[in-house]
Amino acid sequence: MLTPQMQALIERNTIGLVATVTPDGRPAVSPKGTSVILDATTLVFSDIRSPGTVRNIKNNPAVEINYIDIFSRTACRVAGRADYVPRSETEFAAYLPHFQKWPTLVERMRGFVVVTVESAQLLRSPVYDVGATEADLRAYWLKHYGEQGGRNH
């Protein structure tokens, strides 16, 4: 079940790294940038350009998704079962309103992957064990990445 703290992390960091299993049994990880939470046990992400992920889910519905807040050094690991809903199915229309916050992508959404959450875990960096605070980490990493953005590579 997704706690309120996990839900907040996912809503702030809608890019999830989705792990699936290929038909030949190999792990596959793919970033997905359009995730929404329907409730404490249901996540949905859109299929814009995800043929491998969709194929894998149809073959084996087991998934794990990691949402990472790089600034606070926390993450949410979600495991569950996925079901694919293509645009051609009537159920597609029920999920579509949740994705209007990405208006330029809605027309390109070929389907939705609906994940029934079986387990979820909030992960925190070991640096918290030695006294770091979220505010300090967020300030440090925002400064770090801001400086990185200003460099000529």
ChimeraX attribute file (.defattr): number of C-alpha atoms within 10 A of each C-alpha:
attribute: neighborCount
match mode: 1-to-1
recipient: residues
	/A:1	17
	/A:2	23
	/A:3	14
	/A:4	10
	/A:5	11
	/A:6	22
	/A:7	18
	/A:8	12
	/A:9	19
	/A:10	23
	/A:11	14
	/A:12	12
	/A:13	17
	/A:14	19
	/A:15	19
	/A:16	23
	/A:17	18
	/A:18	19
	/A:19	20
	/A:20	26
	/A:21	21
	/A:22	17
	/A:23	13
	/A:24	8
	/A:25	10
	/A:26	8
	/A:27	11
	/A:28	15
	/A:29	16
	/A:30	14
	/A:31	16
	/A:32	20
	/A:33	15
	/A:34	20
	/A:35	22
	/A:36	19
	/A:37	19
	/A:38	13
	/A:39	14
	/A:40	15
	/A:41	17
	/A:42	18
	/A:43	22
	/A:44	22
	/A:45	25
	/A:46	26
	/A:47	22
	/A:48	17
	/A:49	13
	/A:50	16
	/A:51	11
	/A:52	15
	/A:53	24
	/A:54	22
	/A:55	16
	/A:56	22
	/A:57	22
	/A:58	15
	/A:59	14
	/A:60	17
	/A:61	17
	/A:62	19
	/A:63	23
	/A:64	22
	/A:65	23
	/A:66	21
	/A:67	26
	/A:68	22
	/A:69	18
	/A:70	14
	/A:71	18
	/A:72	22
	/A:73	17
	/A:74	18
	/A:75	20
	/A:76	22
	/A:77	18
	/A:78	25
	/A:79	21
	/A:80	19
	/A:81	17
	/A:82	24
	/A:83	17
	/A:84	21
	/A:85	20
	/A:86	17
	/A:87	15
	/A:88	10
	/A:89	9
	/A:90	10
	/A:91	13
	/A:92	16
	/A:93	13
	/A:94	8
	/A:95	19
	/A:96	15
	/A:97	10
	/A:98	15
	/A:99	17
	/A:100	11
	/A:101	10
	/A:102	10
	/A:103	9
	/A:104	8
	/A:105	13
	/A:106	15
	/A:107	9
	/A:108	12
	/A:109	18
	/A:110	17
	/A:111	24
	/A:112	24
	/A:113	20
	/A:114	22
	/A:115	25
	/A:116	21
	/A:117	20
	/A:118	16
	/A:119	13
	/A:120	20
	/A:121	15
	/A:122	16
	/A:123	15
	/A:124	16
	/A:125	11
	/A:126	11
	/A:127	11
	/A:128	14
	/A:129	9
	/A:130	7
	/A:131	8
	/A:132	13
	/A:133	12
	/A:134	15
	/A:135	10
	/A:136	12
	/A:137	17
	/A:138	16
	/A:139	12
	/A:140	14
	/A:141	15
	/A:142	15
	/A:143	13
	/A:144	12
	/A:145	12
	/A:146	11
	/A:147	10
	/A:148	11
	/A:149	10
	/A:150	8
	/A:151	7
	/A:152	5
	/A:153	5
